[in-house]
Amino acid sequence: MQELARWLERAATGEEAAYRELFRHYRPLVARLAGGFSSLDRDEVEDVVQETFARAFKSLAGLREPAAFDAWLLSIARNRARSLVQGKQSLARNRDALAHESEEASPAIPLGLQIEREAGLVREFIAALPEGAEKRTVELFYVEGVLTTREIAEQLGVGKSAVTMRLERFRAKVKVELLRRLTAARWE
């Protein structure tokens, strides 16, 4: 316990060796917890691990009791994993709803025209986003379109799941607007 307290104290001052030691010691525990979320793939489990430690190290000064470190760390990991799972479930529901709405859309509109209208809407949404991390992420992924989510994460200095969540939030906004417009068009 005293050794842990020393590592935590050193890490709180920004000592890289302390970060590495804490990561080395606690990574398997965090990975096992994240791996218990069956809907997360290997990359997503690793994203949870990375984000957990990044958040924990950033907030280390707020940890009052060193004995609570492992429970605190696992709590962060559990929350990150749950958020990722919920985001994936939300994305799946949104895709299903959009697919269902698309199936019900008027067959009189050619598919190419429908796709172009939706692409135009996406471009409008991107342009209307406030400047910031979400807009930059969306521009890199949809406008520039040459980087993978992992490459975008590296370029922006965040975890892959942060990029994925930003893209999911953006897609959800686009879905809601598409559904709103489809519903409005039916009533015209």
N, C-alpha and C positions, 0 to 999 in steps of 0.2 A: 504494500500500500504506500509506503514511503517512497519507493522507487517511482511509482506512478505519479505521485504528487510532484516529485522532482521533474519528471518528464513534462508534466502538464505546465508546471511553472516555467520551464525553459521554453516550451512551445508558445506559451502566452507572450513571451518576449520576442517571438519570431525566429527562434533558433531552428534552422533547417534540420539539423540532426535529430532534434526532438520530434519534429513533425514526422520524419522518416521512421523513427522508432515506434511512435504511436501507430502510424499507418501499418507498419510491418506486423506489429503485435495484434492489432484489432481488425485488420482487413478481413481475415478469414471469418470472424464472427459476423461482421456486417454483410459479407458476401453470402454466408449461409442464410441469414435472415432475408435478404433480397431474393435469393434463389428460391425461397419458400413461396414466393408469389409466382404461381405456375404460369401465369400469362405473360411473364417477362422473359424475353430471350436473353441469351448470354451477353450481348452488347448492352441491353437495357439494364441488366444486373450490374454490369461494370459501371454504367452511367450512374446508377444509384449509389454505388460505392464511392465513386469520385465526388459526386455532389454532396454526399453525406460528410465526407472528410473536409471538403472545401467549406461547407457551412459550419461544421463543428470548429474548425481551426479559426474561422473568421469570428466566431462567437465565444471562443475559449475564455476570454477575460470575464465573461458573465457566469461561468461555472463556479459556484460557491464551494461545493464539496467534492474534492477529488474522488472520493469513494463512489460517487454517483456517476462518474464519467461513462462507464460502459452502458448503464441504463439510459443515460442521456443520449449517447451516441446511437444506440439502437432505436431510440424514440425518433431521432432525426431520420434514420434510415427507413424506419417503418412509414413515416409520413411521406418521404420522398417516393418510396415504392407505391404507396397507396395513390398518391397524386398521379404517378405515371400510369398505373392501372386504370384509374378513373378517366384519365385523358384518353387512353386507348379505347375504353368502353364508350366514351362520349363520341369519339371519332367514328367508331363502328356504327353507333346509333345514327349519327348524322349522315353517314354514307348510305345506310339502309333507307333512311327517310328520304334522302335526295334521290336515290335510285327508284324508290316507290313513286315519288312525285314525278320523276322523269318518265316513268312508264305510263303515268296517267296524263302526261302532257299531250297536247293536241298533236296527232300524227300528221297534220297538214303542214307543219313546219319541218323542212328538211333538216336532217341531223347536222349537216355542216353548218347551216345557218344558226341552229340552236347552240352549237359549240362556240361559234364566233360571238354570239351574243353573250354567252356566259364568260368567255375570255375577256370581252370588253368590260363586263361588269367587274371582273377580277382586277383588270388594269385600273378601273375607276377607284376601286377600294384601296388599292396600293397607293395611288396618288393622294387619296384623302387621309391616309393614316398620318397621325402626328409623327414628327421626327423623333426617332428613338430606336431602341434596340429591336422592337418588334418590326418596325418598318424596314430597318436595315436587313434583318433576317429574311423577311418576305421578299425583298428586292433581290437579295443574293440567290434565293432559291427559285423564285418564279420569273424574275425579269432577266437576270444574268443567266441563270439556269445551267451553269456548268459545274457547280460544286455540289458534293454530297452533303448530307446533314452533318456528318462528322467533320468534313473540311470546313464547313461554315462555323461549326462550334470552335474549331481550332483557330480560325481567323478572328472570331469575336471573343475568344478567351473564355468560353463558357462550356458546360457539358453538353453532350449531344442531346440529352433529354430536354435541356432548356430550349434548344433549337426546335426540337420536335413539338414541345408544348406551345411555343410561339406560333409555329405553323398550324397546329391543331386549333388554337384560338382563332387564328385568321380564317381558317377553313370554316369554322363554325359560324363566324360572322357572315361569310359569303353565303353559306347554306341558308341562313335565316333570311338574308336579303333575296336570294333566289326563290325561296319558298313564298316570301311575301309578294314578289313580282309575279310568280306563277299564279298565285291565288287571285291577285288583282286583275291579271289578264283574263282569267276565267269569268270574272264578273263584268267585264267590259262588253 
